[in-house]
Amino acid sequence: MRILALHHVSIIVSDTATALGFYHDLLGLDVDDSRPNLGYPGAWLHINAAQQIHLLEVPNPESGLIRPAHGGRDRHLALWCDDLDQLAQRLKTANIAFSRSKSGRQALFCRDPDDNAVEIMQHPAP
């Protein structure tokens, strides 16, 4: 037995529409319209055909926690992108603060509207 892949990660958000502004509008993830009514607001977003982010608009049991300034020192979601410089420019235009990876890798860290840390790495060219 072995684990084959990551299917999805769930992120608690305070407002689904605001979170979609970050994950869908800014990062460009597609919304999966097949999400059933789960009894609370939320959204499913496709990263590719096999991976998703689930936004859960539920009470956050960790609200009020102090997060480190650099997202690499906090639990975080890590994503690949094909043009990190273009993404950095989009973040700047949207006034979203970010920091570059402290390891020297081609990566940056930012926070979504609910203070969840997101790492975005430059995917190596094929």
Secondary structure by P-SEA (a helix, b strand, c coil): cccccccbbbbbbccaaaaaaaccccccccccccccccccccccccccccbbbbbbccccccccccccccccccbbbbbbbccaaaaaaaaaaacbbbbcccccccbbbbbccccbbbbbbbcccc
